[in-house]
Each structure stands twice: as C-alpha cells, then as structure tokens.
Amino acid sequence: MTDVVIMVSGGGTNLQALIDAKSRGKLPHVNLRAVVSSSSNAYAVTRAECAGIETVSLDIKGYSDRGQYTRDLCGLIRNYNPGLIVTAGFLYVLTPEFAEEFDGRVINIHPSLLPSFGGVGCYGIHVHEKALAAGVKVTGATVHYVTAIPDTGPIIAQKAVEVLDGDTPETLQQRVMREAEWVILPKAVEAFCIKNQVNQRQKGHNYDTFAS
Ligand code: GRF
C-alpha cells in the first residue's frame, strides 16, 4: 500500500469520501496515513479522529510569513514520507517550494472543470459564484497534479455536472461535491497508488536483477 497524507482546512467532505471509500474496500492500495490541517478547529480533524486517522494541525493563523509556513509544513509532511499527498479542501496557496519538494506526488481536487474558474480567487463557494455569473450550463470537478502555479498542473480526472435552473452557489456546490468531487477523488487516489506500487516493484525488481 501507499502511504497517503491528506491536507485539509475546513469541512473535510472530500476526506470523508476517502474514508468511506476505504471502509467499503474501494481503496485496497491506499493507506490513509495522516491528516494535516491548517486549522485545529477544522471539522475535517474531527472526521479524521472519528476514523482513527492520525491528525496534526499547523495553524496558519499563527504565521505572518507564507514561506515559513510552507517550510514548516514540508518538514512536518516529510516525516511521514508519503507516496502521495492530497490537498482536499486545503484553502491556502503555498510557495513553489512545496510543489518542488513533493514534485509529482501532490494532487488536488478543484470544484470546476479546469482551466475554467481556476486561479486566484477561485476557491470554495467563489468558484460556483463565478460559474453561475458566467452562465455556464455545465460545470464539474477536476483532480490535477499540484505544481508551482495554482490550478494549472496536469489534469488527472474530471467529471461534469449540469447547472440547473434556479441553482444558487450553495446548491451547485453541493451537487458538484456529491456527483463529482466525492466520486473522482477516491478513484484518482487509488489509481495513483496502484501505479506507485507498480513503479516501486519495478525499482525493486531492477535492483534484484542488478544484485543477482
Ligand atoms: C470543496 O468544494 C473542494 O473542492 C474545495 O473546498 C470545498 C470544501 O472541501 N477545495 P471539503 O469539504 O473541505 O473537502
């Protein structure tokens, strides 16, 4: 199995989707190793504790320097040596050091069909406010790799959701989470961990071959 660290800030519904998928046996290659929160008050922490998952909080409110916060967060996560890091409702932009250190091992769930409604100011409920203001008839969610520039990493998975007449940002957010985010994130995490396990085995095999 691959050790996975999940980074959270708020309600933790995407974390809950991973917990529920794991308990239903849908994530056989995934070990939910730890939850790292930017706030000790986040309900996501409660969800992790209820599921018996190790949690640690690094309260961003105590930092005036985003670079120092990023460095401290990297040090904390490094200790787990995760094969995968998932930012799930993690609300803060970290400095490029984070993506550089964990390059290729960080994926994010974003509540729109990127590149639409991504980038500065596009997070949480604001994404759905922008989608409704733009008059789109279809929106959805995206799982993508995290790189130095927010919401621009290679896309891994997407799922479309219809915008309905009378939708408010809140009703649209709930439908996108229920019909898209909570569906594609667990699948993407399992797929990443399968590939990671194959890669590790190939490394091991090559080493064995070399050694023999
Ligand atoms: C979700 O829409 C997620 O896509 C966005 O933040 C919202 C809350 O996520 N990043 P969660 O409930 O904390 O997982």
py3Dmol code that shows the C-alpha trace and the ligand (Angstrom):
import py3Dmol

protein = """\
ATOM      1  CA  MET A   1       0.000   0.000   0.000  1.00  0.00           C
ATOM      2  CA  THR A   2       0.985   3.632  -0.490  1.00  0.00           C
ATOM      3  CA  ASP A   3       1.010   5.983   2.495  1.00  0.00           C
ATOM      4  CA  VAL A   4      -1.198   8.986   1.728  1.00  0.00           C
ATOM      5  CA  VAL A   5      -1.231  12.287   3.640  1.00  0.00           C
ATOM      6  CA  ILE A   6      -4.387  14.396   3.230  1.00  0.00           C
ATOM      7  CA  MET A   7      -4.167  18.172   3.709  1.00  0.00           C
ATOM      8  CA  VAL A   8      -7.356  19.895   4.865  1.00  0.00           C
ATOM      9  CA  SER A   9      -8.636  23.272   6.086  1.00  0.00           C
ATOM     10  CA  GLY A  10     -12.395  23.044   6.517  1.00  0.00           C
ATOM     11  CA  GLY A  11     -15.383  20.725   6.482  1.00  0.00           C
ATOM     12  CA  GLY A  12     -13.490  17.714   5.152  1.00  0.00           C
ATOM     13  CA  THR A  13     -16.215  16.209   2.954  1.00  0.00           C
ATOM     14  CA  ASN A  14     -13.604  15.075   0.423  1.00  0.00           C
ATOM     15  CA  LEU A  15     -11.601  13.500   3.235  1.00  0.00           C
ATOM     16  CA  GLN A  16     -14.816  11.776   4.309  1.00  0.00           C
ATOM     17  CA  ALA A  17     -15.276  10.456   0.779  1.00  0.00           C
ATOM     18  CA  LEU A  18     -11.820   8.866   1.027  1.00  0.00           C
ATOM     19  CA  ILE A  19     -12.564   7.448   4.489  1.00  0.00           C
ATOM     20  CA  ASP A  20     -15.880   5.986   3.295  1.00  0.00           C
ATOM     21  CA  ALA A  21     -14.313   4.541   0.129  1.00  0.00           C
ATOM     22  CA  LYS A  22     -11.574   2.925   2.241  1.00  0.00           C
ATOM     23  CA  SER A  23     -14.110   1.415   4.651  1.00  0.00           C
ATOM     24  CA  ARG A  24     -16.041  -0.019   1.677  1.00  0.00           C
ATOM     25  CA  GLY A  25     -12.870  -1.718   0.406  1.00  0.00           C
ATOM     26  CA  LYS A  26     -12.580   0.562  -2.637  1.00  0.00           C
ATOM     27  CA  LEU A  27      -9.031   1.727  -1.832  1.00  0.00           C
ATOM     28  CA  PRO A  28      -7.005  -1.503  -1.387  1.00  0.00           C
ATOM     29  CA  HIS A  29      -3.735   0.177  -2.443  1.00  0.00           C
ATOM     30  CA  VAL A  30      -4.215   3.219  -0.197  1.00  0.00           C
ATOM     31  CA  ASN A  31      -3.141   3.722   3.426  1.00  0.00           C
ATOM     32  CA  LEU A  32      -4.708   6.899   4.844  1.00  0.00           C
ATOM     33  CA  ARG A  33      -1.566   7.573   6.865  1.00  0.00           C
ATOM     34  CA  ALA A  34      -2.296  11.042   8.332  1.00  0.00           C
ATOM     35  CA  VAL A  35      -4.392  14.192   8.048  1.00  0.00           C
ATOM     36  CA  VAL A  36      -2.607  17.547   8.205  1.00  0.00           C
ATOM     37  CA  SER A  37      -4.839  20.554   8.855  1.00  0.00           C
ATOM     38  CA  SER A  38      -4.197  24.281   8.537  1.00  0.00           C
ATOM     39  CA  SER A  39      -6.616  24.735  11.444  1.00  0.00           C
ATOM     40  CA  SER A  40      -7.053  22.681  14.608  1.00  0.00           C
ATOM     41  CA  ASN A  41     -10.717  23.775  14.583  1.00  0.00           C
ATOM     42  CA  ALA A  42     -11.472  22.297  11.152  1.00  0.00           C
ATOM     43  CA  TYR A  43     -14.285  19.747  11.196  1.00  0.00           C
ATOM     44  CA  ALA A  44     -12.076  17.652   8.917  1.00  0.00           C
ATOM     45  CA  VAL A  45      -9.915  16.995  12.005  1.00  0.00           C
ATOM     46  CA  THR A  46     -12.958  15.603  13.807  1.00  0.00           C
ATOM     47  CA  ARG A  47     -13.724  13.364  10.825  1.00  0.00           C
ATOM     48  CA  ALA A  48     -10.160  12.026  10.844  1.00  0.00           C
ATOM     49  CA  GLU A  49     -10.218  11.399  14.597  1.00  0.00           C
ATOM     50  CA  CYS A  50     -13.535   9.537  14.301  1.00  0.00           C
ATOM     51  CA  ALA A  51     -11.937   7.348  11.639  1.00  0.00           C
ATOM     52  CA  GLY A  52      -8.871   6.692  13.797  1.00  0.00           C
ATOM     53  CA  ILE A  53      -6.527   8.500  11.435  1.00  0.00           C
ATOM     54  CA  GLU A  54      -3.518  10.332  12.883  1.00  0.00           C
ATOM     55  CA  THR A  55      -4.058  14.087  12.693  1.00  0.00           C
ATOM     56  CA  VAL A  56      -1.741  17.037  13.123  1.00  0.00           C
ATOM     57  CA  SER A  57      -2.569  20.721  12.789  1.00  0.00           C
ATOM     58  CA  LEU A  58      -0.254  23.528  11.765  1.00  0.00           C
ATOM     59  CA  ASP A  59      -2.387  26.595  12.364  1.00  0.00           C
ATOM     60  CA  ILE A  60      -1.717  29.053   9.582  1.00  0.00           C
ATOM     61  CA  LYS A  61      -3.202  31.855  11.688  1.00  0.00           C
ATOM     62  CA  GLY A  62      -0.015  31.828  13.713  1.00  0.00           C
ATOM     63  CA  TYR A  63       2.162  32.671  10.709  1.00  0.00           C
ATOM     64  CA  SER A  64       2.817  36.043   9.112  1.00  0.00           C
ATOM     65  CA  ASP A  65       5.162  34.584   6.508  1.00  0.00           C
ATOM     66  CA  ARG A  66       3.793  32.122   3.928  1.00  0.00           C
ATOM     67  CA  GLY A  67       7.312  30.960   3.120  1.00  0.00           C
ATOM     68  CA  GLN A  68       7.957  29.927   6.730  1.00  0.00           C
ATOM     69  CA  TYR A  69       4.595  28.203   6.891  1.00  0.00           C
ATOM     70  CA  THR A  70       5.416  26.267   3.728  1.00  0.00           C
ATOM     71  CA  ARG A  71       8.822  25.226   5.060  1.00  0.00           C
ATOM     72  CA  ASP A  72       7.353  24.066   8.383  1.00  0.00           C
ATOM     73  CA  LEU A  73       4.594  22.193   6.560  1.00  0.00           C
ATOM     74  CA  CYS A  74       7.141  20.471   4.312  1.00  0.00           C
ATOM     75  CA  GLY A  75       9.136  19.379   7.356  1.00  0.00           C
ATOM     76  CA  LEU A  76       6.027  18.002   9.043  1.00  0.00           C
ATOM     77  CA  ILE A  77       4.869  16.079   5.951  1.00  0.00           C
ATOM     78  CA  ARG A  78       8.397  14.860   5.115  1.00  0.00           C
ATOM     79  CA  ASN A  79       8.366  12.888   8.375  1.00  0.00           C
ATOM     80  CA  TYR A  80       5.581  10.684   7.000  1.00  0.00           C
ATOM     81  CA  ASN A  81       7.494  10.025   3.767  1.00  0.00           C
ATOM     82  CA  PRO A  82       4.189   9.769   1.871  1.00  0.00           C
ATOM     83  CA  GLY A  83       3.945   8.292  -1.598  1.00  0.00           C
ATOM     84  CA  LEU A  84       1.060  10.685  -2.228  1.00  0.00           C
ATOM     85  CA  ILE A  85      -0.199  13.958  -0.781  1.00  0.00           C
ATOM     86  CA  VAL A  86      -3.809  15.009  -1.422  1.00  0.00           C
ATOM     87  CA  THR A  87      -4.923  18.604  -0.907  1.00  0.00           C
ATOM     88  CA  ALA A  88      -8.635  18.159  -0.197  1.00  0.00           C
ATOM     89  CA  GLY A  89     -10.330  21.426   0.682  1.00  0.00           C
ATOM     90  CA  PHE A  90      -6.943  22.895   1.620  1.00  0.00           C
ATOM     91  CA  LEU A  91      -7.553  26.602   1.234  1.00  0.00           C
ATOM     92  CA  TYR A  92      -4.103  28.166   1.134  1.00  0.00           C
ATOM     93  CA  VAL A  93      -1.628  28.793  -1.675  1.00  0.00           C
ATOM     94  CA  LEU A  94       1.809  27.572  -0.626  1.00  0.00           C
ATOM     95  CA  THR A  95       5.084  28.834  -2.056  1.00  0.00           C
ATOM     96  CA  PRO A  96       6.640  26.935  -5.003  1.00  0.00           C
ATOM     97  CA  GLU A  97       8.957  25.165  -2.520  1.00  0.00           C
ATOM     98  CA  PHE A  98       6.105  22.803  -1.639  1.00  0.00           C
ATOM     99  CA  ALA A  99       5.463  21.592  -5.184  1.00  0.00           C
ATOM    100  CA  GLU A 100       9.235  21.423  -5.812  1.00  0.00           C
ATOM    101  CA  GLU A 101       9.884  19.251  -2.764  1.00  0.00           C
ATOM    102  CA  PHE A 102       6.995  16.847  -3.397  1.00  0.00           C
ATOM    103  CA  ASP A 103       7.069  17.123  -7.175  1.00  0.00           C
ATOM    104  CA  GLY A 104       4.776  14.616  -8.886  1.00  0.00           C
ATOM    105  CA  ARG A 105       3.357  13.357  -5.569  1.00  0.00           C
ATOM    106  CA  VAL A 106       0.697  16.024  -4.864  1.00  0.00           C
ATOM    107  CA  ILE A 107      -2.822  16.003  -6.281  1.00  0.00           C
ATOM    108  CA  ASN A 108      -5.669  18.436  -5.686  1.00  0.00           C
ATOM    109  CA  ILE A 109      -9.455  18.367  -6.059  1.00  0.00           C
ATOM    110  CA  HIS A 110     -10.847  21.564  -7.575  1.00  0.00           C
ATOM    111  CA  PRO A 111     -14.586  22.282  -7.877  1.00  0.00           C
ATOM    112  CA  SER A 112     -14.703  23.246 -11.563  1.00  0.00           C
ATOM    113  CA  LEU A 113     -13.725  21.892 -14.970  1.00  0.00           C
ATOM    114  CA  LEU A 114     -10.261  23.446 -15.125  1.00  0.00           C
ATOM    115  CA  PRO A 115      -8.969  25.568 -16.709  1.00  0.00           C
ATOM    116  CA  SER A 116     -12.375  27.242 -16.286  1.00  0.00           C
ATOM    117  CA  PHE A 117     -12.807  29.025 -12.965  1.00  0.00           C
ATOM    118  CA  GLY A 118      -9.327  28.309 -11.654  1.00  0.00           C
ATOM    119  CA  GLY A 119      -6.575  30.506 -10.281  1.00  0.00           C
ATOM    120  CA  VAL A 120      -6.552  33.481  -7.936  1.00  0.00           C
ATOM    121  CA  GLY A 121      -9.829  33.976  -6.062  1.00  0.00           C
ATOM    122  CA  CYS A 122     -11.272  30.708  -7.363  1.00  0.00           C
ATOM    123  CA  TYR A 123     -11.751  28.556  -4.259  1.00  0.00           C
ATOM    124  CA  GLY A 124     -14.654  27.099  -2.323  1.00  0.00           C
ATOM    125  CA  ILE A 125     -18.028  28.763  -2.893  1.00  0.00           C
ATOM    126  CA  HIS A 126     -16.475  31.533  -5.042  1.00  0.00           C
ATOM    127  CA  VAL A 127     -15.895  29.031  -7.849  1.00  0.00           C
ATOM    128  CA  HIS A 128     -19.632  28.357  -8.079  1.00  0.00           C
ATOM    129  CA  GLU A 129     -20.498  32.035  -7.827  1.00  0.00           C
ATOM    130  CA  LYS A 130     -18.284  32.640 -10.868  1.00  0.00           C
ATOM    131  CA  ALA A 131     -19.754  29.690 -12.773  1.00  0.00           C
ATOM    132  CA  LEU A 132     -23.302  30.974 -12.211  1.00  0.00           C
ATOM    133  CA  ALA A 133     -22.294  34.541 -13.081  1.00  0.00           C
ATOM    134  CA  ALA A 134     -20.759  33.262 -16.324  1.00  0.00           C
ATOM    135  CA  GLY A 135     -23.975  31.446 -17.193  1.00  0.00           C
ATOM    136  CA  VAL A 136     -22.342  28.084 -17.913  1.00  0.00           C
ATOM    137  CA  LYS A 137     -24.737  25.146 -18.342  1.00  0.00           C
ATOM    138  CA  VAL A 138     -22.159  22.561 -17.321  1.00  0.00           C
ATOM    139  CA  THR A 139     -19.540  22.678 -14.586  1.00  0.00           C
ATOM    140  CA  GLY A 140     -17.951  19.909 -12.523  1.00  0.00           C
ATOM    141  CA  ALA A 141     -14.759  18.945 -10.719  1.00  0.00           C
ATOM    142  CA  THR A 142     -11.139  18.271 -11.595  1.00  0.00           C
ATOM    143  CA  VAL A 143      -8.370  16.230  -9.995  1.00  0.00           C
ATOM    144  CA  HIS A 144      -4.983  17.545 -11.085  1.00  0.00           C
ATOM    145  CA  TYR A 145      -1.324  17.482 -10.120  1.00  0.00           C
ATOM    146  CA  VAL A 146      -0.199  20.365  -7.942  1.00  0.00           C
ATOM    147  CA  THR A 147       2.594  22.468  -9.452  1.00  0.00           C
ATOM    148  CA  ALA A 148       4.100  25.836  -8.520  1.00  0.00           C
ATOM    149  CA  ILE A 149       1.266  27.778 -10.172  1.00  0.00           C
ATOM    150  CA  PRO A 150      -2.170  27.128  -8.592  1.00  0.00           C
ATOM    151  CA  ASP A 151      -4.746  25.108 -10.573  1.00  0.00           C
ATOM    152  CA  THR A 152      -2.516  24.670 -13.649  1.00  0.00           C
ATOM    153  CA  GLY A 153      -0.989  21.227 -13.106  1.00  0.00           C
ATOM    154  CA  PRO A 154      -1.654  18.300 -15.482  1.00  0.00           C
ATOM    155  CA  ILE A 155      -5.251  17.111 -15.282  1.00  0.00           C
ATOM    156  CA  ILE A 156      -5.804  13.577 -13.988  1.00  0.00           C
ATOM    157  CA  ALA A 157      -9.602  13.245 -13.937  1.00  0.00           C
ATOM    158  CA  GLN A 158     -12.735  15.340 -14.480  1.00  0.00           C
ATOM    159  CA  LYS A 159     -16.458  14.829 -14.092  1.00  0.00           C
ATOM    160  CA  ALA A 160     -19.160  17.119 -15.468  1.00  0.00           C
ATOM    161  CA  VAL A 161     -22.235  18.255 -13.569  1.00  0.00           C
ATOM    162  CA  GLU A 162     -25.254  20.044 -15.092  1.00  0.00           C
ATOM    163  CA  VAL A 163     -26.132  23.514 -13.824  1.00  0.00           C
ATOM    164  CA  LEU A 164     -29.867  23.586 -13.104  1.00  0.00           C
ATOM    165  CA  ASP A 165     -32.300  26.492 -13.394  1.00  0.00           C
ATOM    166  CA  GLY A 166     -32.618  28.162 -10.039  1.00  0.00           C
ATOM    167  CA  ASP A 167     -29.260  26.929  -8.785  1.00  0.00           C
ATOM    168  CA  THR A 168     -27.639  29.024  -6.083  1.00  0.00           C
ATOM    169  CA  PRO A 169     -23.907  28.838  -5.371  1.00  0.00           C
ATOM    170  CA  GLU A 170     -24.744  26.625  -2.416  1.00  0.00           C
ATOM    171  CA  THR A 171     -26.978  24.161  -4.282  1.00  0.00           C
ATOM    172  CA  LEU A 172     -24.475  23.969  -7.108  1.00  0.00           C
ATOM    173  CA  GLN A 173     -21.572  23.395  -4.706  1.00  0.00           C
ATOM    174  CA  GLN A 174     -23.421  20.565  -3.004  1.00  0.00           C
ATOM    175  CA  ARG A 175     -24.221  18.873  -6.347  1.00  0.00           C
ATOM    176  CA  VAL A 176     -20.653  19.243  -7.635  1.00  0.00           C
ATOM    177  CA  MET A 177     -19.285  17.752  -4.423  1.00  0.00           C
ATOM    178  CA  ARG A 178     -21.805  14.893  -4.335  1.00  0.00           C
ATOM    179  CA  GLU A 179     -21.847  13.992  -8.025  1.00  0.00           C
ATOM    180  CA  ALA A 180     -18.266  14.806  -8.973  1.00  0.00           C
ATOM    181  CA  GLU A 181     -15.689  15.522  -6.251  1.00  0.00           C
ATOM    182  CA  TRP A 182     -16.551  12.636  -3.970  1.00  0.00           C
ATOM    183  CA  VAL A 183     -16.616  10.278  -6.977  1.00  0.00           C
ATOM    184  CA  ILE A 184     -13.431  11.149  -8.887  1.00  0.00           C
ATOM    185  CA  LEU A 185     -11.120  11.847  -5.948  1.00  0.00           C
ATOM    186  CA  PRO A 186     -11.178   8.349  -4.413  1.00  0.00           C
ATOM    187  CA  LYS A 187     -10.803   6.782  -7.871  1.00  0.00           C
ATOM    188  CA  ALA A 188      -7.849   9.039  -8.706  1.00  0.00           C
ATOM    189  CA  VAL A 189      -6.139   8.321  -5.373  1.00  0.00           C
ATOM    190  CA  GLU A 190      -6.495   4.551  -5.846  1.00  0.00           C
ATOM    191  CA  ALA A 191      -5.248   4.747  -9.443  1.00  0.00           C
ATOM    192  CA  PHE A 192      -2.209   6.789  -8.370  1.00  0.00           C
ATOM    193  CA  CYS A 193      -1.387   4.293  -5.618  1.00  0.00           C
ATOM    194  CA  ILE A 194      -1.674   1.319  -7.983  1.00  0.00           C
ATOM    195  CA  LYS A 195       0.762   2.989 -10.379  1.00  0.00           C
ATOM    196  CA  ASN A 196       3.044   3.919  -7.484  1.00  0.00           C
ATOM    197  CA  GLN A 197       3.109   0.317  -6.250  1.00  0.00           C
ATOM    198  CA  VAL A 198       3.952  -0.967  -9.735  1.00  0.00           C
ATOM    199  CA  ASN A 199       6.756   1.599 -10.030  1.00  0.00           C
ATOM    200  CA  GLN A 200       8.164   0.654  -6.613  1.00  0.00           C
ATOM    201  CA  ARG A 201       8.044  -3.037  -7.521  1.00  0.00           C
ATOM    202  CA  GLN A 202       9.800  -2.393 -10.836  1.00  0.00           C
ATOM    203  CA  LYS A 203      12.510  -0.470  -8.967  1.00  0.00           C
ATOM    204  CA  GLY A 204      12.816  -3.361  -6.553  1.00  0.00           C
ATOM    205  CA  HIS A 205      12.877  -5.866  -9.429  1.00  0.00           C
ATOM    206  CA  ASN A 206      15.585  -3.930 -11.285  1.00  0.00           C
ATOM    207  CA  TYR A 207      17.601  -3.748  -8.085  1.00  0.00           C
ATOM    208  CA  ASP A 208      17.182  -7.511  -7.514  1.00  0.00           C
ATOM    209  CA  THR A 209      18.197  -8.195 -11.090  1.00  0.00           C
ATOM    210  CA  PHE A 210      21.216  -5.969 -10.709  1.00  0.00           C
ATOM    211  CA  ALA A 211      22.136  -7.549  -7.364  1.00  0.00           C
ATOM    212  CA  SER A 212      21.855 -11.116  -8.727  1.00  0.00           C
TER     213      SER A 212
END
"""
ligand_1 = """\
14
GRF
C -14.873 21.698 -1.940
O -15.687 22.292 -2.928
C -13.492 21.484 -2.503
O -13.484 21.180 -3.880
C -12.876 22.811 -2.293
O -13.292 23.191 -0.981
C -14.625 22.687 -0.787
C -14.739 22.043 0.582
O -13.972 20.870 0.583
N -11.431 22.753 -2.437
P -14.020 19.878 1.874
O -15.484 19.696 2.210
O -13.277 20.576 2.990
O -13.374 18.612 1.421
"""
view = py3Dmol.view(width=600, height=400)
view.addModel(protein, "pdb")
view.setStyle({"model": 0}, {"cartoon": {"style": "trace"}})
view.addModel(ligand_1, "xyz")
view.setStyle({"model": 1}, {"stick": {}})
view.zoomTo()
view.show()
